């Protein structure tokens, strides 16, 4: 099924997923189809030299830490977006993971 076909019940379960792994298991377990754009977003998370934390796309030296802020999902739609900030340069952006 596509994201736009997900029932309200499944959306509620999806919102309870916290980690990247839980979100991916939810997507796979419910056989949710991703568009090419969504696949790029899912596969775009870096796992460079910072112990599995995503590398900063701006300075390439720091890693992105969660700031604690969330907003209703605008990226993939069913998961809340999470704000992350670079520990070196201060770059801040929203991510679905």
TIVEXFI-742749 format. One record per atom (N, C-alpha, C, O): residue number from 1; chain; atom name; x, y, z. Coordinates in pm, 1 decimal. Layout:
<nodes>
NODE_nuvex_voti_pase_X_Y_Z
NODE_NUM_A_CA_X_Y_Z
...
</nodes>
This chain:
<nodes>
NODE_nuvex_voti_pase_X_Y_Z
NODE_1_A_N_83.2_-117.9_0.0
NODE_1_A_CA_0.0_0.0_0.0
NODE_1_A_C_87.7_124.2_0.0
NODE_1_A_O_202.5_120.6_44.2
NODE_2_A_N_33.0_232.9_-49.5
NODE_2_A_CA_105.9_359.8_-50.6
NODE_2_A_C_77.6_435.2_79.5
NODE_2_A_O_-19.1_405.9_149.7
NODE_3_A_N_164.4_533.6_110.6
NODE_3_A_CA_146.8_613.5_231.3
NODE_3_A_C_10.5_679.7_237.3
NODE_3_A_O_-49.9_687.7_344.3
NODE_4_A_N_-39.4_727.8_122.5
NODE_4_A_CA_-167.4_797.9_124.0
NODE_4_A_C_-286.7_704.2_140.8
NODE_4_A_O_-400.2_750.7_152.3
NODE_5_A_N_-262.9_572.8_142.5
NODE_5_A_CA_-369.7_475.2_161.2
NODE_5_A_C_-373.3_417.5_303.1
NODE_5_A_O_-454.4_329.4_331.8
NODE_6_A_N_-288.1_465.4_389.9
NODE_6_A_CA_-277.4_410.9_524.6
NODE_6_A_C_-399.3_450.9_607.9
NODE_6_A_O_-442.2_566.3_607.5
NODE_7_A_N_-453.1_353.0_678.4
NODE_7_A_CA_-570.6_377.7_763.1
NODE_7_A_C_-532.2_462.7_884.0
NODE_7_A_O_-414.7_475.4_918.6
NODE_8_A_N_-634.3_520.6_947.1
NODE_8_A_CA_-610.5_600.2_1068.4
NODE_8_A_C_-547.5_515.2_1178.1
NODE_8_A_O_-463.4_563.3_1254.0
NODE_9_A_N_-588.2_389.0_1186.2
NODE_9_A_CA_-533.2_298.0_1287.5
NODE_9_A_C_-382.7_276.3_1266.0
NODE_9_A_O_-304.6_279.9_1361.1
NODE_10_A_N_-343.4_254.0_1140.5
NODE_10_A_CA_-201.1_235.8_1110.7
NODE_10_A_C_-122.8_365.1_1132.9
NODE_10_A_O_-9.1_361.1_1179.8
NODE_11_A_N_-181.8_477.9_1100.0
NODE_11_A_CA_-114.8_606.8_1124.2
NODE_11_A_C_-85.8_625.5_1273.0
NODE_11_A_O_21.2_673.1_1310.8
NODE_12_A_N_-181.2_588.0_1356.0
NODE_12_A_CA_-162.1_600.5_1500.8
NODE_12_A_C_-48.5_509.4_1547.9
NODE_12_A_O_32.5_549.8_1631.3
NODE_13_A_N_-42.2_388.7_1495.9
NODE_13_A_CA_67.5_296.8_1531.3
NODE_13_A_C_201.0_352.0_1482.8
NODE_13_A_O_302.0_341.0_1552.4
NODE_14_A_N_201.7_411.0_1364.7
NODE_14_A_CA_325.4_465.3_1308.0
NODE_14_A_C_380.8_577.5_1393.5
NODE_14_A_O_502.2_589.4_1410.0
NODE_15_A_N_292.9_659.5_1447.6
NODE_15_A_CA_337.4_773.0_1530.2
NODE_15_A_C_406.1_728.2_1658.3
NODE_15_A_O_478.4_806.4_1720.1
NODE_16_A_N_385.0_605.0_1698.6
NODE_16_A_CA_447.8_552.1_1819.5
NODE_16_A_C_587.6_496.4_1793.0
NODE_16_A_O_660.3_463.7_1886.8
NODE_17_A_N_624.9_485.8_1667.4
NODE_17_A_CA_759.3_437.5_1633.7
NODE_17_A_C_859.8_546.8_1668.7
NODE_17_A_O_842.1_661.7_1628.2
NODE_18_A_N_963.2_513.4_1741.9
NODE_18_A_CA_1060.3_614.2_1783.8
NODE_18_A_C_1187.9_613.4_1703.4
NODE_18_A_O_1227.2_716.7_1649.2
NODE_19_A_N_1252.7_501.0_1694.4
NODE_19_A_CA_1384.0_494.7_1629.7
NODE_19_A_C_1370.7_471.3_1479.4
NODE_19_A_O_1264.8_433.8_1429.2
NODE_20_A_N_1480.9_494.5_1410.0
NODE_20_A_CA_1487.9_466.6_1266.2
NODE_20_A_C_1452.4_320.3_1240.6
NODE_20_A_O_1377.2_289.0_1148.3
NODE_21_A_N_1507.3_230.9_1323.4
NODE_21_A_CA_1484.8_87.8_1306.0
NODE_21_A_C_1336.9_52.5_1321.1
NODE_21_A_O_1283.3_-27.4_1244.3
NODE_22_A_N_1271.1_112.9_1420.7
NODE_22_A_CA_1128.0_88.4_1440.3
NODE_22_A_C_1047.0_138.0_1320.9
NODE_22_A_O_952.8_71.8_1277.4
NODE_23_A_N_1083.7_253.3_1268.7
NODE_23_A_CA_1012.0_309.0_1153.7
NODE_23_A_C_1030.4_220.5_1030.4
NODE_23_A_O_935.1_194.9_956.9
NODE_24_A_N_1153.3_174.2_1008.3
NODE_24_A_CA_1178.4_87.2_892.5
NODE_24_A_C_1105.3_-46.3_908.4
NODE_24_A_O_1051.8_-99.0_810.9
NODE_25_A_N_1102.4_-101.4_1029.5
NODE_25_A_CA_1031.2_-226.2_1053.5
NODE_25_A_C_881.6_-206.5_1028.5
NODE_25_A_O_815.4_-295.1_974.4
NODE_26_A_N_828.4_-91.0_1067.7
NODE_26_A_CA_688.0_-60.4_1043.8
NODE_26_A_C_659.6_-55.9_893.5
NODE_26_A_O_562.1_-114.6_846.6
NODE_27_A_N_744.3_13.4_819.2
NODE_27_A_CA_726.0_24.7_674.1
NODE_27_A_C_730.1_-112.7_609.0
NODE_27_A_O_643.5_-145.8_528.0
NODE_28_A_N_829.8_-192.5_643.7
NODE_28_A_CA_843.5_-326.7_584.4
NODE_28_A_C_732.7_-419.8_630.6
NODE_28_A_O_675.1_-493.2_550.4
NODE_29_A_N_702.8_-416.7_760.8
NODE_29_A_CA_602.5_-507.5_816.4
NODE_29_A_C_462.3_-483.5_763.1
NODE_29_A_O_380.9_-575.7_758.0
NODE_30_A_N_434.2_-361.5_723.8
NODE_30_A_CA_302.2_-328.1_669.8
NODE_30_A_C_303.2_-316.4_517.8
NODE_30_A_O_206.3_-271.0_457.0
NODE_31_A_N_414.1_-358.0_457.7
NODE_31_A_CA_428.3_-360.6_311.2
NODE_31_A_C_388.0_-227.8_248.1
NODE_31_A_O_309.2_-222.6_153.7
NODE_32_A_N_444.5_-120.7_303.3
NODE_32_A_CA_415.5_13.0_252.7
NODE_32_A_C_511.4_44.6_139.2
NODE_32_A_O_633.0_31.9_153.8
NODE_33_A_N_456.1_85.6_26.8
NODE_33_A_CA_536.6_120.5_-90.8
NODE_33_A_C_581.9_265.3_-80.2
NODE_33_A_O_504.8_353.5_-42.5
NODE_34_A_N_707.9_288.0_-114.0
NODE_34_A_CA_763.4_423.0_-111.5
NODE_34_A_C_783.3_474.2_-252.8
NODE_34_A_O_820.2_398.0_-342.2
NODE_35_A_N_759.0_602.9_-273.4
NODE_35_A_CA_788.6_664.7_-402.3
NODE_35_A_C_940.2_678.1_-415.4
NODE_35_A_O_1012.5_657.7_-317.9
NODE_36_A_N_988.1_711.6_-532.9
NODE_36_A_CA_1131.4_732.5_-552.2
NODE_36_A_C_1183.6_843.2_-460.4
NODE_36_A_O_1292.2_831.0_-403.9
NODE_37_A_N_1106.9_950.0_-445.7
NODE_37_A_CA_1147.4_1060.9_-358.3
NODE_37_A_C_1156.2_1014.6_-213.0
NODE_37_A_O_1250.7_1049.1_-142.0
NODE_38_A_N_1057.7_936.7_-169.1
NODE_38_A_CA_1059.6_885.9_-32.3
NODE_38_A_C_1176.1_789.3_-10.6
NODE_38_A_O_1238.5_789.3_95.5
NODE_39_A_N_1204.8_707.3_-111.6
NODE_39_A_CA_1320.3_616.5_-101.2
NODE_39_A_C_1450.5_693.8_-87.1
NODE_39_A_O_1538.1_654.9_-9.8
NODE_40_A_N_1463.5_802.9_-161.3
NODE_40_A_CA_1583.1_886.7_-149.1
NODE_40_A_C_1595.7_942.5_-7.9
NODE_40_A_O_1705.3_946.8_48.1
NODE_41_A_N_1482.7_985.5_50.0
NODE_41_A_CA_1485.0_1037.5_186.7
NODE_41_A_C_1523.5_929.1_285.9
NODE_41_A_O_1602.5_953.0_377.3
NODE_42_A_N_1467.7_809.8_267.9
NODE_42_A_CA_1496.9_698.5_357.8
NODE_42_A_C_1643.8_658.2_348.1
NODE_42_A_O_1708.3_632.5_449.8
NODE_43_A_N_1695.7_652.7_227.8
NODE_43_A_CA_1833.4_608.2_208.4
NODE_43_A_C_1935.5_720.1_224.8
NODE_43_A_O_2056.0_695.8_217.4
NODE_44_A_N_1888.3_842.2_247.0
NODE_44_A_CA_1978.7_956.0_256.7
NODE_44_A_C_2044.8_972.6_391.3
NODE_44_A_O_2135.4_1054.9_404.7
NODE_45_A_N_2002.8_897.6_491.5
NODE_45_A_CA_2063.5_909.2_623.7
NODE_45_A_C_2205.3_855.9_622.9
NODE_45_A_O_2228.5_740.6_586.7
NODE_46_A_N_2299.2_938.4_662.1
NODE_46_A_CA_2439.5_899.5_664.8
NODE_46_A_C_2472.6_827.1_793.6
NODE_46_A_O_2417.6_858.5_899.2
NODE_47_A_N_2561.2_731.8_785.2
NODE_47_A_CA_2611.4_664.4_904.2
NODE_47_A_C_2763.2_667.3_898.8
NODE_47_A_O_2828.5_563.1_903.8
NODE_48_A_N_2818.4_786.1_888.7
NODE_48_A_CA_2963.4_805.2_877.6
NODE_48_A_C_3038.4_769.7_1003.8
NODE_48_A_O_2995.4_681.6_1078.3
NODE_49_A_N_3149.8_836.3_1029.4
NODE_49_A_CA_3238.7_797.8_1137.7
NODE_49_A_C_3192.9_838.6_1277.1
NODE_49_A_O_3266.9_819.8_1373.7
NODE_50_A_N_3075.2_892.7_1289.5
NODE_50_A_CA_3030.0_945.0_1418.9
NODE_50_A_C_2940.7_846.3_1493.3
NODE_50_A_O_2833.7_883.9_1541.0
NODE_51_A_N_2982.9_722.2_1503.5
NODE_51_A_CA_2913.6_618.9_1580.6
NODE_51_A_C_2767.6_605.8_1540.6
NODE_51_A_O_2680.3_599.0_1627.1
NODE_52_A_N_2740.1_602.3_1412.0
NODE_52_A_CA_2604.7_584.2_1363.1
NODE_52_A_C_2521.2_710.0_1358.6
NODE_52_A_O_2408.3_705.6_1309.8
NODE_53_A_N_2571.9_822.4_1407.4
NODE_53_A_CA_2497.9_948.1_1398.6
NODE_53_A_C_2515.5_1005.8_1258.5
NODE_53_A_O_2619.8_986.0_1196.3
NODE_54_A_N_2415.5_1076.5_1208.5
NODE_54_A_CA_2427.8_1130.8_1072.8
NODE_54_A_C_2530.2_1244.1_1064.1
NODE_54_A_O_2535.4_1332.2_1149.9
NODE_55_A_N_2610.7_1239.3_959.4
NODE_55_A_CA_2709.5_1345.0_935.0
NODE_55_A_C_2640.8_1473.7_891.7
NODE_55_A_O_2533.6_1470.5_831.4
NODE_56_A_N_2702.8_1586.6_922.6
NODE_56_A_CA_2651.3_1716.2_881.2
NODE_56_A_C_2675.1_1735.5_731.3
NODE_56_A_O_2788.4_1720.9_685.5
NODE_57_A_N_2571.0_1768.1_653.8
NODE_57_A_CA_2588.5_1789.6_510.1
NODE_57_A_C_2654.0_1923.3_477.1
NODE_57_A_O_2697.7_1944.5_364.0
NODE_58_A_N_2661.2_2013.6_575.0
NODE_58_A_CA_2717.9_2145.9_549.6
NODE_58_A_C_2868.7_2148.8_572.6
NODE_58_A_O_2943.9_2194.1_486.4
NODE_59_A_N_2913.0_2100.5_688.8
NODE_59_A_CA_3055.3_2113.9_720.3
NODE_59_A_C_3132.7_1982.8_707.3
NODE_59_A_O_3255.7_1985.1_705.4
NODE_60_A_N_3065.1_1870.1_698.4
NODE_60_A_CA_3127.7_1737.3_686.2
NODE_60_A_C_3216.6_1699.8_804.0
NODE_60_A_O_3280.2_1594.5_800.0
NODE_61_A_N_3223.6_1780.8_907.4
NODE_61_A_CA_3307.4_1748.9_1022.4
NODE_61_A_C_3225.8_1708.6_1143.7
NODE_61_A_O_3270.9_1628.6_1225.7
NODE_62_A_N_3107.7_1763.1_1155.2
NODE_62_A_CA_3025.8_1737.9_1272.6
NODE_62_A_C_2921.6_1631.3_1246.3
NODE_62_A_O_2914.1_1574.4_1137.4
NODE_63_A_N_2842.6_1606.0_1347.1
NODE_63_A_CA_2730.0_1515.5_1330.7
NODE_63_A_C_2604.8_1584.5_1382.8
NODE_63_A_O_2611.7_1679.4_1460.9
NODE_64_A_N_2491.0_1534.7_1337.7
NODE_64_A_CA_2363.0_1597.1_1368.8
NODE_64_A_C_2301.9_1534.0_1493.2
NODE_64_A_O_2272.0_1414.7_1495.4
NODE_65_A_N_2283.8_1615.5_1596.2
NODE_65_A_CA_2221.4_1571.4_1719.9
NODE_65_A_C_2075.5_1613.7_1720.7
NODE_65_A_O_2040.2_1717.9_1665.5
NODE_66_A_N_1991.0_1533.1_1783.2
NODE_66_A_CA_1851.6_1571.7_1801.1
NODE_66_A_C_1846.0_1689.5_1897.4
NODE_66_A_O_1915.7_1691.6_1998.8
NODE_67_A_N_1761.9_1787.7_1864.4
NODE_67_A_CA_1746.5_1904.2_1951.6
NODE_67_A_C_1634.1_1885.4_2053.1
NODE_67_A_O_1623.7_1960.6_2149.9
NODE_68_A_N_1550.4_1784.8_2030.4
NODE_68_A_CA_1436.0_1762.9_2117.8
NODE_68_A_C_1306.9_1820.1_2061.8
NODE_68_A_O_1199.1_1795.7_2116.0
NODE_69_A_N_1317.4_1895.8_1953.9
NODE_69_A_CA_1197.8_1953.0_1890.9
NODE_69_A_C_1143.6_1857.2_1786.0
NODE_69_A_O_1220.1_1794.4_1712.8
NODE_70_A_N_1012.0_1846.3_1779.1
NODE_70_A_CA_944.6_1766.1_1676.9
NODE_70_A_C_830.6_1847.3_1618.9
NODE_70_A_O_782.8_1943.0_1679.8
NODE_71_A_N_787.8_1807.3_1500.0
NODE_71_A_CA_671.5_1869.0_1436.5
NODE_71_A_C_593.8_1759.1_1365.1
NODE_71_A_O_649.3_1652.8_1337.4
NODE_72_A_N_466.8_1782.6_1335.1
NODE_72_A_CA_391.2_1682.7_1259.7
NODE_72_A_C_464.1_1649.8_1129.6
NODE_72_A_O_520.5_1737.8_1064.7
NODE_73_A_N_462.1_1523.9_1093.2
NODE_73_A_CA_537.6_1478.3_977.0
NODE_73_A_C_501.8_1547.0_847.9
NODE_73_A_O_388.0_1539.3_801.6
NODE_74_A_N_598.8_1614.0_789.8
NODE_74_A_CA_581.5_1675.5_659.0
NODE_74_A_C_664.3_1602.1_554.2
NODE_74_A_O_638.7_1614.8_434.5
NODE_75_A_N_763.3_1525.5_598.9
NODE_75_A_CA_855.0_1462.0_504.7
NODE_75_A_C_795.9_1331.3_451.4
NODE_75_A_O_773.9_1317.8_331.0
NODE_76_A_N_770.1_1235.3_540.4
NODE_76_A_CA_708.8_1110.0_496.1
NODE_76_A_C_561.9_1102.0_533.3
NODE_76_A_O_491.8_1010.1_491.0
NODE_77_A_N_515.4_1196.5_611.2
NODE_77_A_CA_373.0_1205.5_636.7
NODE_77_A_C_321.0_1139.0_762.2
NODE_77_A_O_238.9_1198.6_831.9
NODE_78_A_N_364.5_1018.7_794.3
NODE_78_A_CA_305.0_951.4_909.3
NODE_78_A_C_392.9_955.9_1033.5
NODE_78_A_O_343.6_932.2_1143.8
NODE_79_A_N_519.6_985.1_1019.0
NODE_79_A_CA_609.0_995.6_1133.9
NODE_79_A_C_635.5_1142.4_1163.7
NODE_79_A_O_643.1_1223.7_1071.6
NODE_80_A_N_649.6_1177.2_1290.5
NODE_80_A_CA_688.2_1313.8_1324.1
NODE_80_A_C_827.5_1342.4_1269.4
NODE_80_A_O_914.0_1254.8_1268.7
NODE_81_A_N_848.5_1465.4_1223.6
NODE_81_A_CA_981.6_1509.3_1182.5
NODE_81_A_C_1058.2_1550.4_1306.9
NODE_81_A_O_999.7_1600.2_1403.2
NODE_82_A_N_1189.0_1529.6_1304.7
NODE_82_A_CA_1275.6_1558.5_1419.1
NODE_82_A_C_1378.4_1662.6_1377.8
NODE_82_A_O_1442.4_1649.5_1273.4
NODE_83_A_N_1394.2_1765.6_1459.4
NODE_83_A_CA_1495.4_1867.2_1430.6
NODE_83_A_C_1631.0_1816.7_1479.5
NODE_83_A_O_1642.4_1761.6_1589.0
NODE_84_A_N_1734.2_1836.6_1396.0
NODE_84_A_CA_1871.2_1799.0_1431.4
NODE_84_A_C_1962.7_1918.0_1406.3
NODE_84_A_O_1941.0_1996.3_1313.9
NODE_85_A_N_2067.4_1930.5_1491.7
NODE_85_A_CA_2161.9_2041.4_1481.1
NODE_85_A_C_2303.5_1986.0_1482.4
NODE_85_A_O_2333.8_1893.8_1558.1
NODE_86_A_N_2390.7_2042.3_1398.3
NODE_86_A_CA_2530.4_2000.9_1391.6
NODE_86_A_C_2604.0_2046.6_1517.7
NODE_86_A_O_2587.3_2159.9_1562.8
NODE_87_A_N_2684.3_1958.3_1573.1
NODE_87_A_CA_2758.7_1991.5_1694.7
NODE_87_A_C_2878.6_2082.1_1666.3
NODE_87_A_O_2938.0_2134.9_1760.3
NODE_88_A_N_2915.9_2101.7_1540.0
NODE_88_A_CA_3031.1_2185.2_1504.5
NODE_88_A_C_2987.3_2320.9_1447.6
NODE_88_A_O_3022.0_2425.5_1502.5
NODE_89_A_N_2911.5_2318.9_1338.0
NODE_89_A_CA_2880.6_2444.7_1268.6
NODE_89_A_C_2743.3_2502.3_1302.8
NODE_89_A_O_2715.3_2617.0_1267.8
NODE_90_A_N_2657.0_2426.0_1370.3
NODE_90_A_CA_2525.8_2476.7_1407.8
NODE_90_A_C_2417.8_2459.7_1302.3
NODE_90_A_O_2303.9_2500.9_1324.1
NODE_91_A_N_2451.5_2398.9_1186.7
NODE_91_A_CA_2351.5_2372.1_1082.6
NODE_91_A_C_2232.4_2300.0_1145.4
NODE_91_A_O_2250.8_2205.7_1222.3
NODE_92_A_N_2110.9_2343.5_1113.3
NODE_92_A_CA_1989.5_2283.9_1168.6
NODE_92_A_C_1893.2_2253.3_1054.7
NODE_92_A_O_1876.9_2333.2_962.4
NODE_93_A_N_1829.4_2136.2_1062.3
NODE_93_A_CA_1730.0_2099.9_962.2
NODE_93_A_C_1637.0_1995.4_1023.1
NODE_93_A_O_1660.8_1945.5_1133.1
NODE_94_A_N_1530.9_1963.5_949.5
NODE_94_A_CA_1431.4_1865.5_993.1
NODE_94_A_C_1451.8_1735.3_917.5
NODE_94_A_O_1481.9_1735.9_798.2
NODE_95_A_N_1435.5_1623.5_987.7
NODE_95_A_CA_1451.9_1491.3_929.0
NODE_95_A_C_1340.2_1401.8_977.8
NODE_95_A_O_1280.3_1428.9_1081.9
NODE_96_A_N_1311.1_1296.2_904.9
NODE_96_A_CA_1205.0_1205.9_945.1
NODE_96_A_C_1255.3_1097.8_1039.5
NODE_96_A_O_1174.3_1024.7_1096.5
NODE_97_A_N_1385.6_1085.4_1057.7
NODE_97_A_CA_1444.3_980.5_1142.4
NODE_97_A_C_1512.6_1036.8_1262.2
NODE_97_A_O_1566.9_961.7_1343.2
</nodes>
